[in-house]
Amino acid sequence: MPDGIVVDVEAGHIYWTNMGVPNLNDGSIERADIDGKNRTTIVAKGDTHTPKQIIADKSAGKLYWCDREGMRVMRCNLDGSQLETLVESGHGESDSRDPKRWCVGLTIDAKRGQIYWTQKGPDKAGLGRIFRANLDIPVGQTAASRTDIEVFFDGLPEPIDLELDAENRVLYWTDRGDAPRGNTVNRASIDNKPAEPQILIRHLMEGIGIALNVATDRMYVTDLGGSIYSARLDGSDKENVRYAQGNLAGIAYAEIPKEK
């Protein structure tokens, strides 16, 4: 069950997460060339439980992802080495049955050295949250005991994947909860956080993936209803690029040069 995807155009690689069977500890991360060749597993089955959205910090040579039933935010080097747990929101089988602890989507603010992630909460419960913390665990603390974690937003329907417009300092995310606040795309300033996020797009069929192309003022969104949408960053000019594609999850934007 592949879920998250990220593209490294310069290195010619795509990375994706495999959720595995959610009640088993058998998730993995794979890499392949952009043409699909040289497929290899870089994070072995069971080294991550149920990996979801994945992102790359190419300047630091790191991959970051959320591990849902594993209740973790994790990272490793681009080759899969130096596997680390940055956040642990629960431990053990009992905790793993609590969706309030499930880590799903994430992004990083490289400028401030911070990470944002979602914990979706139960279906249609309005208990979703977005958290923020430093990229690195404070000295002397652990992934489970770190004290620098803050709640960025609380009481959201079901926040899923995150994207950051680093230039304009704006956080975007999908939400698959109930209308009117759910099944939406939302955004909020990360430096001047509003009391409530701005809803940009409504009427998704359980929104999941989101990718931004800030230079052309476009966003791309997927939902479990099988659609890919494109819209301006303010939510206007929405169009359905593809529909009835099955259950769609992660999406990435990349500009790949044509072969000469």
N, C-alpha and C positions, 0 to 999 in steps of 0.2 A: 504494500500500500504506500506508494511514493506520495510525499506531501509537499515539503519545501524544496525550492530550487534557487540556485544562484549561478551566475555566469561570470567567469573571468576571461574576458575577451583577449587580453594581452597574453595570457598563458595558454589560451585555447582550450579551456576546461569548462565543463559544467559539473556542478555538485548537486546532489539531491539527498533528501532524507527518506528512509523507508521506515514507516511506522511499525511494521510487523503486525502481530496479533496483539491488540491493546492490553489484554490481560496476561500476556506473557512478556518476559524480559528479552525480546529478540529484535529490537530495533537496530538499524545500521545506517551508515552514510557511505555513499558511493561517489565516484568521480569517473568521468569519461571525457574524451576529446569532444569538441563541439559537434563533430560529424558522427558521434556515437561509438567511435573506435576506442580501443585501449581502456575498456571498462574495468574498474578495480574498486574493491572495498577498502576504504581508508579508516573507517571506524567499524570494528567487527560487531557482528550480532551479539547483543547482550551488553556491550560496553556503553550503550545508551538504550533506554527502555522504549519510549515511544516518541522519537524525534519529530518535531513539527517544522515551523518556519526556520530557515537557515539563512544567514547573511555572511558576507565576507568583509573583513577589514584588510584590504590588500596591502596597504602601507605597512601594517604590522605583521602581515603574513598569518592572519588568524581567521578561523571560521567560528561563528557563534550560532547556537541554536537553543531552542527550548525543548525540554523533554517532558511530555505531558504527564503520563502516569508515573514517570520517574521523579516528577515534582522538582525539576532542576533546570537551571540555566547553565549551559556548558560551553566550552570552547576547546579548540585544539589548533595546532599548526595546519597549514594547507595540505600537508601530506598525511595528516591524521595523528601525528606524534604529539606528545605533551598534552594529553587529555586532562582537562581540569573541570571541576564543578565550581561555579562562581556563586550560585544561589541554590539552597536546598530548602524548599518550603514545607517539606514533610518527609517522613521516613517510614517504610514498612507498608504491608498490605492494607492495613486498616486506613491509614492516611491516604493511600492511593485511590481509595474509593470516594474521596471527598473532592468534587470538582472545583471547590474554592481554592484548592491547592495546585490545580493543574496549570502549569506554565505552557503557553501556546505560541504567542508571537513575540518578536523582539526586534529592537534596532539599537544602534549605538550612536552617541554624540561624541565623535572623536575629538572635537575641539575642547569640550569640557571634561573628557574622560569619564563619561557616564553611560550607563546602559538602561534601557527601558524595556519592560516586558509586561505581557498580559497574563492574568489568571482569570479564566473565563467564568467560573462559577457554574452552578447547575443550570440545566436548560430552562429558559424562560423565567428565571428567578430574580433577575435584576441585582445580582450580587457580584457582577464582574468588576475587576479592578485593573488599573494600570499602575505599575510600580516604577521607581527610579532608584538607582544606586550608583556608586562609583564602579568603574570597570574592574578595579582590583580590590580584593578583600582587604580590609584594614589589618594592619600588622597585629598579630596576636589573636585574631578572630578566625572563625571558620565560616564555610558556606552556610551552615545552619544557624550560626550564632551572631552573624555580622549585624552591627547596630546602625549602619549607614543607610538602610533601606527606608524609603519614604513612599507613601501612597500618593501617586500623582492624580488619579481620579478614582472615585469609589462609586458604588451604586449604578454601574453601567449594566446594560442588558447582558451581552455576551461578547466582549471585545476579543478579537481574534488576531489578525496579523497587523503589524506596525510598519510604517515607513517614515523616514525623517527627511524633510527638506532642510538640509543643513545650512544652505545659503540664507534662507529666510527664517530659520529657527522655528519651523512649524512641524508638529507631529500629526500624522494621518493614520487612521486605522479603520478596519472593517468591523462590523458588529452583526452577529447572526441571531440576536435575540428577537423578541416580539416587537412589532410596530407599536407606537409610532417612533420610539427611539432606537429600536432594533431594526435589523435588515437594512443597514445604512452604512454610509461612509462618513466619517467624522474627522474634524481636525481641531487643533488647539495650539496656541503659542506655548513654547516650552520655557520662555523667559518671562512672559507675562500671562500666566495661566488664567483663563477666564473661569467664572463660576461654573459654567456649563459649556461643553464642547459645541462647536458649530456643526450641524448636520448638513452635509453637502449633497448626498444622493440617498434616495429612499427606494423602497419597493424591490430590494434585492431578494433573491430566493436563498437566504442564508449565505451572506457574504463571507468570503474566506481570504483570498489572496489580494494583495495590492502592490503595485509598482509605480514609481514616479519617473517621469522625464521632465524635470524642471525646466530645462532649456527650451522645450517646445510647449510648455504649459499644458501637459497632458498627464493623466493618471490612467492606469489599467487595473481592472478589478475582475475577480472571478467569484462565482457562487456555486453552491452545491446543486443548483438547478441546471447547471451546465452551460452558463453564459459567460462570455468575456465582454466586458464593457470598457469603453474609452470615454473620457470626459475631460474637460478643462479642470485645472486644479481647484477652481471654485465650485465645481460640480455641474456647471452649465455645459451645453453642447454634448450631452450624453448620447452615445450611440452603442448599439449592440453589435459588436464585431463578429461574434460567433454565438450560436445557441444550440441547445440540445446536444452538448458534447459529453454528456455523462457528468459524474460528480467531479467538479474542478476544485483544486486546492491552491497550491502555491503558484505564483507567477513572477517572472523576472523580466526586466527590460534590458536589452543589450543592442548595441549597434555593431553588427558584424560585417566587416568589409567583404565585398564580393570578390570571388576568386578571379584573377586576371587570366 
